[in-house]
Amino acid sequence: ACYNIASRRASARFAPIQITWVMMLVGAVAFNLIALGQCAAAGSLTLYFEPLPLVWPAVAYLGILSSVTAFFLNNFALSKLPAAQSAVFSNLVTVIAVTAGVLFRNEPFYWYHAAGAAAILVGVWGTNWFAHSGRQENARAERNLPA
């Protein structure tokens, strides 16, 4: 909630790509400092570099697709929609994860997965539908008020 509100406020002044860049920079610096601190506490800074050859594909995937792309799209949505309305789209992560598991990992798909996905989709649709309807009613009411 705090992130959505802060990002929404920042979007009034900065482009979504700028907000995303600062987020990724702060995260990279903070987490690398934590990792370096843990290695220093363990007595060897070489521990920091040891796993890098093994984890580069995962780092690239998680860093580029899961973090940069996802947060850019989220920041873009926050620049166009109210924070509460935009936040509801984060619920789609579950539907996407279940779908990806079934399609790419051949995981089983049960009736309760379908029921949960349907509930999420109806919730996302309903939140956006009624928010849109409410804005239209407010606009109509404002036009009928005396000046």
C-alpha positions in Angstrom: 0.0 0.0 0.0 2.8 2.4 0.9 4.6 1.6 -2.3 1.5 2.2 -4.4 0.8 5.5 -2.8 4.4 6.7 -3.0 4.7 5.6 -6.6 1.4 7.2 -7.5 2.6 10.5 -6.0 6.0 10.2 -7.7 4.3 9.7 -11.1 2.9 13.2 -11.0 6.5 14.4 -11.2 8.5 11.7 -12.9 8.1 9.2 -15.8 7.4 5.6 -15.0 10.8 4.6 -16.4 12.6 7.1 -14.0 10.7 5.7 -11.0 11.6 2.2 -12.0 15.3 3.0 -12.5 15.6 4.6 -9.1 13.8 1.6 -7.5 16.1 -0.9 -9.2 19.2 1.2 -8.3 18.3 1.5 -4.6 17.4 -2.2 -4.5 20.7 -3.2 -6.2 22.8 -1.1 -3.9 21.0 -2.1 -0.7 21.0 -5.9 -1.4 24.6 -5.9 -2.6 25.7 -4.0 0.6 23.8 -6.6 2.7 25.5 -9.5 0.8 28.9 -7.9 1.1 28.3 -7.3 4.8 27.4 -11.0 5.3 30.5 -12.1 3.4 32.7 -9.7 5.5 31.1 -11.1 8.7 31.9 -14.6 7.4 35.5 -13.5 7.0 35.9 -13.7 3.2 34.8 -11.3 0.5 35.5 -14.0 -2.1 32.3 -15.7 -1.0 30.5 -12.8 -2.7 31.8 -13.8 -6.1 31.8 -17.6 -5.7 28.1 -18.3 -6.8 28.0 -15.7 -9.6 28.7 -18.0 -12.5 25.9 -20.3 -11.4 23.3 -17.7 -10.8 23.7 -15.3 -13.7 20.8 -16.8 -15.8 18.5 -16.6 -12.8 19.7 -13.0 -11.9 19.1 -11.9 -15.5 15.7 -13.4 -15.7 14.5 -12.2 -12.3 16.2 -8.8 -12.7 15.1 -8.0 -16.2 11.7 -9.7 -16.6 10.4 -10.1 -13.1 11.6 -6.9 -11.6 12.3 -4.2 -14.2 9.5 -5.1 -16.6 6.9 -5.9 -13.9 7.7 -2.8 -11.9 7.8 -0.6 -14.9 4.4 -1.8 -16.0 3.1 -1.3 -12.4 4.6 2.2 -12.3 3.0 3.0 -15.6 -0.4 1.8 -14.4 0.0 3.9 -11.2 0.7 6.9 -13.4 -2.6 6.4 -15.2 -5.0 4.9 -12.6 -5.7 5.6 -8.9 -3.5 3.6 -6.5 -6.4 1.5 -5.2 -7.6 0.6 -8.7 -4.1 -0.2 -9.9 -3.3 -2.3 -6.9 -6.0 -4.8 -7.7 -4.1 -5.9 -10.8 -1.4 -7.4 -8.6 -3.9 -10.1 -7.9 -3.4 -11.3 -11.4 0.0 -12.6 -10.4 -1.6 -15.7 -9.0 -3.6 -16.4 -12.1 -0.5 -16.0 -14.3 1.6 -18.2 -12.0 -1.0 -21.0 -12.0 -1.3 -20.8 -15.8 2.5 -20.8 -16.3 2.8 -23.8 -14.0 0.2 -25.7 -16.0 1.6 -24.8 -19.4 5.3 -24.8 -18.8 5.8 -27.2 -15.8 3.0 -29.6 -16.6 1.6 -29.1 -13.1 -1.9 -30.4 -12.4 -4.9 -28.1 -12.7 -7.8 -28.8 -10.4 -11.3 -27.3 -10.1 -10.3 -25.1 -7.2 -7.6 -23.5 -9.3 -10.3 -22.6 -11.8 -12.6 -21.3 -9.0 -9.8 -19.2 -7.5 -8.8 -17.8 -10.9 -12.4 -17.0 -11.7 -12.9 -15.2 -8.4 -9.7 -13.2 -9.0 -10.7 -12.2 -12.5 -14.2 -11.2 -11.4 -12.7 -9.2 -8.6 -10.3 -7.4 -10.9 -13.0 -6.8 -13.4 -15.6 -5.7 -10.8 -13.2 -3.2 -9.1 -12.4 -1.6 -12.4 -15.9 -1.7 -13.8 -17.5 -0.1 -10.7 -14.7 2.5 -10.4 -15.3 3.5 -14.0 -19.1 3.6 -13.5 -18.6 5.7 -10.3 -16.4 8.2 -12.2 -19.1 8.5 -14.9 -21.8 9.1 -12.4 -19.7 11.7 -10.6 -19.0 13.5 -13.9 -22.8 13.5 -14.8 -23.6 14.8 -11.3 -21.1 17.6 -11.7 -22.5 18.7 -15.0 -26.0 19.0 -13.5 -25.0 21.1 -10.5 -25.5 24.8 -10.7 -22.4 26.9 -11.1 
